[in-house]
Amino acid sequence: MGSTKKVEKTVSIGFLLSLVIFGLISINSYRNIDHFVVDNERVTHTYMVIEKLEEVLSLLKDAETGQRGFIITGKSSYLEPYQKGIVEVKDRIEELRRLTADNRAHRKLMEDLEHLVSLKFLELRETIDLRSRVGFAASVRVIETHRGKRIMDSIRKIISEMKTTEAAFLAQKLRESSQSAGVALGTLILGNVLAFIILVVSIALLFRQIAERKKAEDVLRGMNENLAERVEERTAELRKTNEALMAETNSRKQIEDELVRVQKFESLGVLAGGIAHDFNNLLAVISGNANLGLMQTDENHKAYQRLREVEKATQRAADLTRQLLTFSKAGAPVKHKANIESLVRETAGLALSGAATSYNLSVPQALPDIEIDAGQISQVIHNMVINADHAMPGGGNIDLKCEMVSVNNSAGLPLREGDYVRISIRDRGIGIPGEHLAKIFDPYFTTKQKGSGLGLATSYSIVTKHGGHIHVESETGKGTLFQIYLPEGP
């Protein structure tokens, strides 16, 4: 964190220095440009002074040439340069006076130059007048005095001196301008290079900081993703553990419920066996006396019909007693090797003999012979098939299936892990309401008008004592599926 702040401070200082340097370069450039403008104006001024001096000298020469031409020829056309020179030299003198007003040395020279120019024009005028009035010889005598030449030489000397002064000033200004330009260019280059270096270093530091920040963000993002993945993994593990715990709890509850039901069946079996045995003895006495009474009573006697009703009731009670005895005696089965396919086929055929319902038996694979009490298991299958037939009053088809299955803890069945023979009985009848499914194996529970309610209870007890289980699924109006699990091994 401290390193990041230090880099940010360095980058900020770098950008600030670059701005300061660029600002100083701009100010210096403005000053140099201003100096260049001033120097340029001075150089231009010097060139103008020199130019005007040369024009004055040239105009005087032209005037002198015109004078000589007139003296020699006497023709007034030669006086045109002279007349032009009088006007224009005066203008040039005024311009020179204005241009050199700030130069004290030039002011004195200008006074001398102006005086000499006046003398020169007087000399020219004198010779021209003499030529016009007296003649050629008179004007030549004045010229031969060389007074005009001396005046012209003095004028040339003053103009030369002024030009020399201006030329020296011009050379000095050019040197100063060149030096200033060199210094300005060097300052500009040095400042730009320095600012560029600082800017490049600042940008490099900035990019490095951005790269480091991006790298840190990537690392942080990766850590967050890893954290999210770890949280998800832990959550998934906890979810699996919770699901396994819930499955184990449900399985244990089913086993406990199954154990309670078995214990209840055993208790009921013992109780029912005792009652059935005693009741059967009483029924034997009642039945014997009823038969004896029938034998000794005339059929037309009104007591005979009463005795017949007693006999029928005794027979029904005897049937109920036999069912109770069957339920109570479904104890330890006597097991022998048996073929389930043959047993199912034979039992189903006998149960549906003469019925409007048919059956299909499916055996997808060869089944091993297993240790069972064939009589008890046949009774179970018989009860299931009869119930399926009763569930389809109009007739139909019952699907039977025998197959090998492996059961583990995830199956949610109250069974030990291992291989089982599963016998499935499926009908397409009226179905069993959901609120009745948990009670169908309870003794004396039935939804039929006829029936004792002991068939499924007895079947459940038999299968449980074989180490198996009966699983049921049903949907009202669509049918019921019973699945009988019998262990392959002992």
N, C-alpha and C positions, 0 to 999 in steps of 0.2 A: 504493500500500500504506500509506504514511504517512498519507495523507488518510483512508483507511478507518479506521485505528486512532484518529485524532483524532476522527472522527465517533462511533465507538463509545464513546470516553471521554466525549465531550460528552453523549451520550444516557444513559450510566450515571449521570453527575453529575446530569443533569436529573431522572431518576427518583428518585435518592437525595434530592435537594432537595425533590421533591414529597412523598416519604414523611416527611421531617423536618418540613416545613410542616404536613402533615396530622397528624403526631404532636403538634406544638406546639398546633395548633388543638384537638385532642382534650383535651390537658392543660388548656388555657385554658378550654375549654367545661366540663370537669369542675369546675374551680375556681369558675367563674361559677355553675354550678348549685348548688355547695355554698354559695356566698354567698347565692344566691337563697333556698335553703332556710333558712339562718340568718336572713336578713332577714324572710322570711315568718313564721318562728316569732316573731320580735320584734314584727312588726306584729300578728300574732294575739294575742300577749301584751298589747300596748297596747290593742287592742280589748276584750280581756277585762277589763282594769283599768277602762277607761271604762265598760264595761257593768255591772260590779259596783258602781261608784260610783253610777251612775244607779239601780240596783236598791235600794241602801241609801237613797238620797234618796226614791225612790218608796215604799218600805216605811214610812219615817218619816212621809211625808205621809198614807199610808193609816191609820197608827196615830193620827195627830193628827185625821184626819177621824172616825175611830171614837170618839175621846174626846169630840169636840164633839157628835156625835150622841147619845152616852149622856148627856152633861150636859144637853142640851136636852130629851131625851125621857125620860130615866131608864130606858130599855129596854136590857137587857144584851145584846140581839142586835147592837147597834151596836159592841160591844166586840170582835167577832170579828177585824176587821183589826188591832186593837191587840194582841190575844193572838198572832195569826199573826206580826206584825211583831217581837215580842220574840224569837221563836225564829229567824226567818229572817234578821233583821238581824245577829244574832250569827254565824250561818253565813257571811253575806257578809263581815262584818268579818274572820273567820278566813281566808277565801279571799283577801281584799285584802292581809292581812298576809303571806300566803305569796307572792302575786304581786309584792309590792313589797319583798320581803326584800333584794334586791340593789340597792335604790335608797335611798341614805342620806337624801336629802331627803324621800322619801316615808315613811321610817320615822318621822321626827319628826311629820309631818302625820298619820300613821296613829294615833300615840299621842294626839294632840290630838283627832282625829276620834272615836276610841274613847271618850275621856273625855266629850266633848260628847254622844255618843249615849247614854251612861249617864245623864248629867244630864237629857237630854230624856225618857228613859223614866221617871226619878224624878219629873219635873215632871208627866208624864201620869198617873203612878200616884197622885200626890198629889191632883190635881183629881178623879180618878175616885173616890178614897176619900172625899173631902169630899162629893161629890154623893151617894154612897151613904149616908154616916153623918149628915151635917148637912143637906145640901139644896142646891138649885140656887144660892142666893145666895152661899153660902160658896165654892163652886167658881168662881163667876163673879168673885169678888173676887181670887182667885189669878190667874185668867186676865188680869184687867185690870192686873195688875202688869207685864205684857208680858215676864216672865222667859222664858217658853217661846218667845216670838217671837225674843228675842235669841239664845237657844241655837240655834234653827232657822236663824237668819241666819248664825251662826258656822259651823254645819255646812255650809250652802250655800256659804259662802265657801271652806272647806277643800276641799270636793268640787270646786268650780269651779277652784280653784288646781291641784288634782291633775289634773283633766281637761285644763286648759290645758297643764300640763307634758307630759302624755301625748300630747296633740294635736300639740304642737310636736315631740316625739320622733318621733311617727308621720309628720309631714310631712317631717322630716329623713330618716327611713328611706326614705320613698317617693322623695324626691329622689335619695338615694344609689342606691336600687335602679334608678331610671330612668336615672341616669347610668351605672351599672354595666351595665345592659342595653344602653344605647346603645354603650358602649365594647365590650362583648362582641359585639354584633351587627356593629359596624364591623370589629372584629378578625376575626370569623368571615368576613364578606364579603370583606375585604381578603385574608385568608389563603387563602380558597378561590379567589378570582380569581387571586392570584399563583400558587398551586399549579396551577390550571387552565391558566394561560398557560404555565408551565414544562412541564406535562405535554403540552399541545398541541404546543409547540415540540419537545419530545423525541420525541413520536410522529411529528411531521412529519419530523424528521431521520431517525428510524428508517425511516419509509416511503421517504424519499429514498434512504437507504442500501440498503434492500431493492431499490428500483427500479434503482439504479446497479449493484448486485450482479447482479440479473437481466439487466440490459442487458449487463454484462460476461460473464455466463454465456452469453447468446445469441450475443454476438460470438465467444466462445471456441468455442461449439458450431458456429457457422458456419465458423470457421477450421478446426475439426477435420473438419467435413463437406467443406469445400473441399479440405483436405489429403487426406482419404480419396478424394475424387473425382479429385484430381490423381494420387494414387498408383495408383488404379484405371486412370486414363487412361494413365499411364506403363506400368503393367503390361500393359494391353491393347496398347499400342504395341509394347512389348518382345515380347509374345506373338505379335503379328502379324509383327514382324520375324523372330522366331525361326522361326515357321511358314514365312514366305517363304524364310528361309535354309535351313531343312530341305528345303522343296520344291525350292529351287534346287540344294541338294546332291544330293537324290535324282534330280532331273532330270539334273544333270551326271553323276551316277554311271550313270544309265541310258544317257546319251549315250556315256559312256566305255565302258560294257559293250557298247553297240551298236557302237561304233567297233572295239573289240577283236574282237567277233564278225565284223564285216565284214572286218577285216584278216585274221582267221583264215580266213574263207571265201575271200578272195582268194588267200591263201597256199596253202590246200588246193586251190583251183581250178587254180592254176598247176601245183602238184605233180600233181594228178589228171589234168590235161590232158596233161602230159608222159608220165606213166605210161600213161594210156589210149592215147595215140598210139603209143608203142612197143609196148604190149601188143596193140594192134589190128593192128600189122604182123606180130607173131608169130602172132596168131590167123589172119591171112590165110594164112600158110604152112601152119599146122596144118590149117585148114579145107580148103585146096587139096589137100594130101596125103591127107586123109581122104576127100575126094570122089574123088580119083584111085584110091585103094585100093578104094573101094566099086565103082567102075566095072570094076576088074580082078579082083574077087573074086566067086566064085560065092556066091549067096545061101544056099546050104546049107552053106557052109563056116563053121566056128565063128569064124573071124576076122572074118567079115562082120558079125556081131552086135557084136563089139567095136568095129569101125569105126563102126557106127551110133551107139553110145554116145559115141564120141569126137566125132562130128558134132553130136550133141545138146548135149554139154557145151560144144562150141565155140560153138554158137548162143547158149547161155545166157551164156557169157562175153562174147560179142559184144554181147548186150543190156546187160549190166552196163557194158561199155566205152562203149556209146552214152550210157548215163545219166551216166557220169563225164564224157564229152565235153560233154554238155548242161550239167552243173553247172559245168564249167570255162569253157564259152563264154558263161555268163550274165554277160557283161561289159557294156560300154556298149550300152544298147538303141538300136535304130534306131526313132525315134519318128515317128509320123504322127498326124494328127487321127483320132480314132475315137469311136464312140458306145458308151458303156459298157453301156447297157441292152441293146442288140442283141447285144453281145459276150457278156454274161452269159447272156442267154436262149439263144443258140445253143450256147454251150459247155456249159451245164447240160443242155440237151436231148440233146446227143451223149453226155455222160458217163453219163447215166442211161438211155440207150437200151437197152431190153430188161430193165431192172432192176425189182425190186419196189418200189422207192422212187420217190416223186414229189416235185415241188417246187412252191412258190408264190413268185412274184416280185412284190415290192412296190416301186413307185417313186412316193413321195409327191409329187414335184415334177419338173418338166422339168429334165433334166440337160444341161449344156453338153458339147460334144465336147471331149475333152482329148487332150494330146500323150502317146501311149504307144506301146510296141512291142506291137501287138495280138497277135502270136504268143506272146510271152513271157507277157503277162497272161492270155491264154486258157489257157496251160499251167498258170499258178498257180490259176485258177478251177477248171480240170479236176481238179487234184490235191486241192483243198479239197472239191469235191463228191464225188469218189471216196472220200475219207476219211470224209465224213459218211455216205455210203451204207454203207461197211464198218462204221461204228459202230452201225448198226441192221440186224443180220443178218435180222431178221424183217420188214424193210420198214418204211416209215413215210413221213413227210413232212419235206422240208427247206425251211426258210424262208429265202428270199433277199431281200435288201433293198438298194436303191441310193439314196443320198441325199447331199445337200450338207451339210457341217458346217464350222464354224469352230473352229480349234484355237488355244489360247493357252497361256501357260506354266503356268496352273493346271490344265490337263488332265492333266499328269503323263506326257505322251507324248514320246518322243525325236524331236520334229518341230519344224520352224520354224513360227512363227505364220503363219496364213493360212487359205485356204479349201481344202477337200479333198473328193474324192468318196470316200465310205465304202461299201464292199461288205461286207455282213454275210451269213455263212453259218451258220445255226443248225440243229443236229440235236438229237434227243431220244434219243440213244443211251446207250451205256454210260459215257461220260465219260472223262476223263483224270485219273489220280491226281495229287494235288498235288505229290508229289515228282518227277513226270515233266515237269511243265509247263515248267520252266526248261531242259529238255534236248531238247524235241521238234524244235527247229530245228537241232540239231547233226547234222552228216553221219554217216550210218550208224547213227543212233539210231532204233530201232523197237521196238514192243511186239508187232508182228504176227509170226506164224510165217512168212509170206511177205512179201517186200518188202526193198528194199535200204536203206531209211532215207535216201534222197537226195531224195525228193519234196518234203518240207517244207523241207529245207535249200536246195534249188534255188529253191523258191517264195520263201523269205525273201530269198535273194540277189537274185532278180529285182526284187522290190518295193523292196528297199533301194536298188538302183541306179536305180530310178525316183524316188528322193527320198521314198519312202513308208515305211510301217511296217505290220507285221502284229501285231495285238493279239489275245490269246486269253484266254478265260474258260471254265472247265469245272468241273463238279461231278459227282462219281462217281454214276452211276445216274440222272442227270437230263439230261445232254447237254453239248454243247460249242458255244461261239460263237467263230467266227473273224471278225475285222474287218480288212479290207484298206483302208488309207488311201493314196490316190493324189492328188498335188497337182493342183489345177486348172490352174495356170500352169506354164510351163516351169521 
